[in-house]
Amino acid sequence: MDVMRKPNALAAGFYLLTHLVTGLFWFTLTVVLTVVGFATSVLWVGLPILWLAMNAGRVGASIERSWVRVALRTDIPNPYRESVQGSVWQKWKQQFTDPATWRDLGYLALAVPVGAAEFAALISMWTVVTALAAVPFWIGDAPFAVVVGEVWTINSFYSALPVAAVGLALIPFALWGTRWMGALHGGLARAMLGPTRADQLAVEAERLQSSRARGVEAAEAERRRIERDLHDGAQQRLVAVAMGLGRAKSKMDSDPEAAAALIAEAHADAKLAIKELRDLARGIYPSVLGDRGLDAALSALAARVPIEVDLQVDVDPRPPTAVESAAYFTVGEALTNITKHSNGTKATVRVNRVETGVLVEVTDNGQGGAELKPGGGLAGLADRAATIDGVVVVVSPVGGPTVIRAELPCAW
């Protein structure tokens, strides 16, 4: 997400004009309370005053973040540490030692000088533009004339039109300057009121660690599923084949007909075992996906489900193998849920390339109510997507429709 964009000139101008007034209010409140609190802290009465100053600073900073987000198009994340559980003293100590608290107070302390400089620059810039554009409307009634060199005397409406043209020509530059000042102030606000680079890296590291843990859990669950399917399915059938062939071998001479029947039964079990192994291999990684890509693999998948599927795939060039696999199994699990649980009769599948990776959307006309429950199939999809830093979102109101969206990042 782009956290800072060039603001609209009108919104930026309004913000820069009013920031001096709001900044003066918060400057007076927070600075006075902070100074008084420190001055009286030796008498302990200053501690409640400091607490009040810090909370006033946080309120002012929160309001400022909202204004900056709306007027200057700069999104500022919450920079505060997670609140601790404990006594009032422990909470106060955490708030006092949180660097974000003092950055808030620093920003509000700079509000007056910065706001005054921005106000003066904005007023001066637009005053020059307006004054030049308005010269033709007042120069005729002025008690003086403006002489430029020896060939141009500005003393009437028509003689002042070139000056007005210069003023009008400066309007785009004034608009650009207003947007530039707004963007500059947005950058200052983001630097002082937002999290530091170290905080952002810590959050990112925690998120990646969580994604890695979910990926390990998903891989372990997949391994257990494969072991269970092999043990309960193909392995049992192969054991039955071996036993049947052993019995047929013992009856080959004494009872050829019974031996033939046992061989036929073993043959049928062998074919079922082959089918189960093929399905198991397809569940791990379908060969058509590796050979022909997402379009062919999803087309084959859609052809096997008993509902109508409207499929559209546009991911050229092919994404990385991990992204293809995550997209394939997202669609597969979604279609399985539709056929088993939603009572839906139609599904729409869209797999498209976007700037940040691959976007998968599966919509159905079922009864809704799907949730990302721990241990469920959709939660497994979210865990699989987390291994590649992806996100799965499920929107499924009761009564439908259900939309499953997976954002799978990759570099094109």
C-alpha positions, 0 to 999 in steps of 0.5 A: 500500500502506498502510504504517502501520495501527493494530496489534493491542492484544495485539501492541502491548502485548507489543512495548511491554513488551519494547522496553525490554529489547531497546532497553537491549541495543542502546543499550548496544552501539551507544552504547558502541562509537560513543563508544569509536570516536570517542574512539580515532579519532585513533589509527586503532584507532577506525576498526574500532570505528566500523565495528563500531558502524555494522554493529551499528546496522544489524543492530539497526535491521534487527531492529527493522524486522522487529519493527515490521512484525510487531507494529505493522503498520508497513512500513518500506522499506530506507533504505540507499544501494545498495552501491558496488563498490570497496575496503574503504575506499570501502565504509566511507566510503559507510556512514559518510556514509550518513544512514540509518546515523546515523538507525539509531544515533539510533533505538537511542540513543532506545530506552532513554528512549522505551522507559522512557516507553512501559513506564511509561505502559503499566504505569500504565494497565493497573495502574489498570484491573486494580486497579479491576476487582479491588477486590471480590475483596480489599476484604472482607479489607482492614483498612480501608474506603473511604468516599466522601462520607457515603453510600457505604462500600466494605468488601465485595464487593457494595459494591465492584461499582460500582468494578469496573464502572468498571474494566471500562468502562475496558478499551476505553479501555486497549485503544485507548490501547495501540493508539495508543501502538503506532501512535505508536511505529510512526510514530517507527520509520518516520520514523527507520528508513525512507527520508527524503522526499527519498529516496522522491522520488528513487526515485519519480523514477527509477521514473517515468524508467524507465517513461517510457523503456520507454514511448518504446521501446514507442512506437518499436517500435510505429511500426516494426511499423506501418511494416513492416506497411504496407511488407510488406503493404498497400503491396505489394498496392496496388502490385500493384493499380496494376500490374495496372490498368495492364496491364489498361488496356494490354490493354483494346482488344487483349485484353478478356478478359485485361484483365478477368482482370487487373481481377478480380485487381486487385480481389481484391488491393484487397480484401486490401489493405483487409482488411490496412489494417483489421487494422492499424487494429484493431491500433493502436486498434480502433474498437469499443473507442472506440465501445462500450468494453472489454466489447464490444471484448473480446467481439469479440476473444474471438469471433475466437480458436479457443478457449473464452473465459470473459469477465467485464468490470466497469469501469463507469464507463469508464476513461481511453482509455490504460487501456482500450487497455492492458487490451485489448491485454493480453487480446489478446496473452495470447489470442494466446499461448494459441492459438499457444504454450500448447496451451491449450483454454480461457481465463478473462478477468477485467477488473474495477474496483478501488480503484486502477484496473483489474485484468486477469487472464487464466488458461489451462489450457495447458502453462505456461512463459511468460516476460517475455523481452526483445523478446517479446510479454509484455515489450511488454505490460509496456512498454505498461503502464509508460507509464501506471505499470502493472505486468504480472506473469506466473505460469506454472509448467511444466505450467500454469496460466498467469496474466497479471495487469496492474494498470493505475492510474487515478483514478475 
